[in-house]
């Protein structure tokens, strides 16, 4: 009888987000290394990442060794309580499905902790081993964001979610992190990370084959593009309106995406009477490539909170493969990563409008070396990274 694996991931294509793309790449890599008769069951949701981007998908989809089970969940506008209700519906149904599948091993990829908790709890009740792919430190992130407005609430959140963190991670047969900045945090919290692995995000094939126009006349109006989530983590409302206002009419900012603070960004733009920022709702990757083609500078920003000094945003890998100057408001590990591996990235401190202005001006004079881009892509191909991670995972499954 073949091996049965369950893979819990809240987001999966056609949903548009970093977690979705990573889960799909890992699932494909695992299935390619499985033997005949083995089964990989993806338990996920119907697309719900953005209320403004609705895509239909089948409840059940079978592709070779992969079976995708999609659970219908309540729609939400990225509010915390609405998301909690949505996840609760997913978790209950996902566990029931897991019992029916009767797996030999479980995998959970988690950016918001609770998918990891679902994996650990399910494994406990099914008496099976499990693996966690940790894409964010939710306990630190949520407490840091809460602490900005309510210190007591931030403290309580850290205690509760840190407890769940420890229980989930200590019980896992294996743990992977997407940022080397995570190791110290958990080690200092009393968790032995010596056996953990580091397989980061990477460059997907769509961006490996991306070729921008070369030797074209410089545009009269330069386009600064941000593509991705618009949430409290990105803090676009504290930088984009004021940076765009600081620039002259020769710069047009294009923001492609949606999220919990998109309305706040719109309100700030209107209040500041900023006219050189265009907001565009999320688009699929094929259409996004068109926006990348037209962009002159790629923009990235994370809020200045301690948790974000440890992360390594997946957007870095996407941007770095495009061969265009990058302007990034980052600190900590991600800033160090860019300085070491992406010579055409221009950094500024998060929230620093004047620093961002200077970075944009430097970026307009930058000539990106094709050799530098090719070197980065060769080093961080998503396919290569996921193939290595899949082999690592299968070794853990077979090591009883």
N, C-alpha and C positions, 0 to 999 in steps of 0.2 A: 504494500500500500504506500502511495506517495506521500511526500511531506506537504503539510498544509500550513501556510503562513497567513496571518492576518496583519494588515497594515492599516492602522488608524491614521487618517489625515483629514483634518476638517475641510481643507481646501484641495481641490484636484481639478485639472482641466475639464471643461472649458472655463473654469473660474480664472480670473486674472490676478495673480499675486505671486510673490516670491516663493511662498510655501507650496503653492500649487505646482509651479514649474519644477521645483526641487523634488517634490514627491513623485511626479511623473517620471523624471529622469532616473530616480533611484529605483522605482518599480520596474522600469524597462531594463535597467542593468541587472537587477536581481533575477528577473524572469529569464534573461539570456543565459544565466549560469545554472538554472534549475534543471533537474533531470526530468525525463518523460514521466508523466503521472503526478508530478508535483503541482501544487496549486498556490497561487498568490491572490488573496482576496483583499481588495482595497475597499475599506468601509469609509465612506465620505459623505458629503452633503450635495444636494443640488446647488448649482451656482448661486451664491448669495453675498459675495464679497462686497459688491457695490450695488446699492439700490438703483443706481442710474444705469447699470449695465446688466440687463437680464438676458441670459442665454439658456435655451432649453437643452436638456440632456436626458438620456434614458435612465430609468430606475435601475436597470440591470444591463450591463454591457460586458460581453466576453470577447477577449482578444488573446487567443493562444492560451498561455498558462495564467493570464491575468483575468480576474473577474472583478468588475467594479460594481459595488452596491452603493447607490445614491439614496440618501435620506432627505425627504422634504422637511425643511425647517421653517419657522416663522421668519418673515422678512424683518429687517431692522435698519435703522439709520445710523449705525455705529455707536449708539448710546450704550453705556455700560450695562444697565439692567436689561435692556433689550437683547444684547449679546449674550448675557448670562442665561436668559430664557431660551434663546436659540440653541445654545450649547447643551442645555439640559435635555431638550427634545432629542438632539443628536445623540447624546451619551446614553440615554435609556434605550433607544432603538438600536444603537450600535452594539451595546452589550448583548441584547437579545439575539441579534444576528450572529455575534461571535459564538454564542452558545450553540446555535444551529450548525455553524461551520465546524465546530470542535477542532480548533487549530492545534498544531504541535509547537508553535512559536508565535510571538506577537511582536510587532514593531509599532512605535509611535513617533511621529515627527511633530514637534511642538514648539510654537512660537509664543503661545499664551498659557503655558503650563498645564491647563486642564486636559488637553488631549493626552499628555503624558500621564496625568493622574488616572484618566480613563484606562490607559494601557496597563498601568501597574495594578489597578483594582481588578480589571478583567483577568489579568494573568494570575492574580491571587486566587480568585474564585474558580478559575479553570485549572489551577494548579500547573501552570506552564511558565516557562522562562520568557523574558522580554528584553527588548533593546530600545533605547531612547535616542532619537536624533534631536539634540537640543539647539534650537535656533535663536533663543533669546533667554535672558534671565528675567522671567516675568515677575518674580517676587521683588527684585530690586527696582525694576522699571515702574511697576504700579505704585510701590511705596514712594518712590522719588516724585512721581507725578502728583500723587495725593498730597505729599508733604508741602508742595508749593502753595497749596491753599488751606490745608488743615493738617498740622503736624501730628496730632493725636491719631487721626485717621490713617496717616502715612505709617505711623509706628505699628498700629494694629494690623494693617495690611501686610507689613513686612513680617511680623511674627507668624501670622496665619499661613501666608504663602511660602515662607521659608521652611516651615514645618512640613508642608506638602512636598516642597522641593526635596528635602532630605529623605523623606520616606520613599518617594518615587525613585530617586537616583541611587540610593543605597541598595535597593532591592533589585536593580537591573543587572542583567547578565553582561551588558555592555552599554556604554554611553559614548556618543559622539558629540562634539561641539563644532560650530561653524566659525568660531573666533577663538584664537589663542588667548584673548583677553579674558575668557571665562574661567580659565584654570585657577588663577589666584583667588578669585572670589569664592569658589566652592572649597578650595583647599583651606582658606582662612576660616570657612564656616564648619570645618571639621569633617569634610568629606574627602576620602582618599581618591584623588584623580589620576593616580599613577598609571592605571590601566585604561584610561580613557583614550579615545582616538580624536584626531583632528582632520576632518574632511570638509573644507569650506565650500561655499557656493562657487560657481564657476561661470564660464562663458558658454552660452548655448549656441548651437550650430547656426541659428538664424543670424547671430551677430558675428560669428566667425567668418561668414561669407559676405558680410556687409562691406561694400566698397563705396566710399563717398567720392564725389566729384573732385578732381584735382586740377590745379592750374586754371581755375575759373576766376574771373575778375572779382575782387572783394566787393561784397554788397554794400550799398549805401546805408541800409538799415541792418544792423546785425541782430540775429535772433539768439536769445538766451533761453534754453529749453530746460524745464524740469518735467520729468515723467514719472509718476508713481503715486503712492498714497499721500493724501493730504490729511494728516492727523496731528494729535498733540506731540507725537514723537518728532515729526518733521519741523514743526514750528514755523511754517512758511509765512504765517501772518505777522511774525515779528521781524521778518527780514525782507521779503519780496516787495511789499508795497513801498517801503522806505528806500530800498536799493533802486527800484525802478524809478522812483521820484528823483533820486540823486543823479541818475544817468540822464543824458539828454535824449532828444527825439531820434537819435541815431541808433537806439537800442530798443528792441521789442522783446518783451518777456512772454513766453508761451508756457502755460502750466497745463499739462495733460494728466488728469486724474480726478479722484474724488475721495471723500473720507469725512471723518467726524468733525474736522475744523474747516471744511471748505466754505461753509457759510460765514464763519468768522473772517476768513481771508477775503471773501467778497465784501463784507461789511467794512473792513479796514481799507480796502481799495477805494470804495465809494466815499468813505469819510475823508480820506487823504486826497481825493480827487485825482487818482492815478489813472492815466489813460493809455499807458503803453504796456499793459498787461492783459493778455487774452487767456481766459479760462475755458478749457475744453474737457468734456466728460471722457471717461475711460474709453479706449479703443483697443481692438485686438492687436496682436503683435505685428501682423502684416501691415496694418494701417499705421502703427506706431513707427515702423521703419521709414515711412514717408516723412514723418515729422523729424526723425533723426537726420534724414538726408538734408532737410532744409535748415537745420540748426547750425549755428556757428560756434556756440559755446554750450556745454552741458553743465547744468547746475544741480547741486546737491546740498542739503542742509539737515542737521539734526539738532534738536534742542539741547541746551547746555545743562544736562542733568547727569549725575554720576554714572547711572546705568549705561548711558550711551557712549561713555568713554571706553567701554569694553567691547562693543559690538563691531561687526564688520559687515556693513550693509551689502546686500546682494546687488544693489544698483551700481556699486563700484565696478563690478565685473562686467556688467552690461555696458556701462559708459566707456570703460577702458578699452574695450574691443572695437569701438567705433572710430577711433583715430581722430578725435576732435578734442580741443582743449577742454579741460574740466575745471570748474570753479566749485570748491567744496568748503562749506562751513562745518568742520568736524574737529574733534579733539580726541585725545587718547589713542587707543590701538589703531583705529581706522585711519587717523591722520598719519601715524607712523608707517602703516602699510602703504599708503599712497606715496609718501616721501621715498620709500624704498623701492617700490615696484612700478610707479606710474610717474614718469618724469614730466609729463605734460599736464599734471594736476597742480592747480594753484589754490593754496589753502588760506583760510581766514578763520578767526575765532567765531564760534556760533553766536549769532545775534549782533555781530560787529558790522554795522552798515558801512563805515568808512573802510574797514579792512576788506569787505566784500567788493567795494567799488575799486580799490586798488588791484584786487585779484582779477576782476573782470578786465580792467585796462591792460594788465600784463597778458591775460589770455588772448586778447585781440592781436597781440604781436607774436604769439607762439606759432611755430612751425612744427607740427607733430611728425616725428620720424616714423616711417612705416616699419622700420626695423624694431623700434621700441614697442610698437603695437603687436607685431608678429611674435616678439619674444614673450610678451605678457600672455597672449592667447595660447601659445604653446605650453606655457607653464600652468595655466589655469583653465584648460578645456574641461567643461562640465562632464563630457562623456568619459574622459580619462579618470577624473576624480570619482565619479559615480561607479565606474567599473572597479576601481580599487576599493571603494567602500562596500560594494556588493560582495566582493570576495572576502573582505574582513567580516562582514555580517554572517556569511555562510560558514566561515570558520568557527565563529562563536556558536552558531546553532549546532554544529557537529561536535563541539567540545563540551561534552557532558560531564 
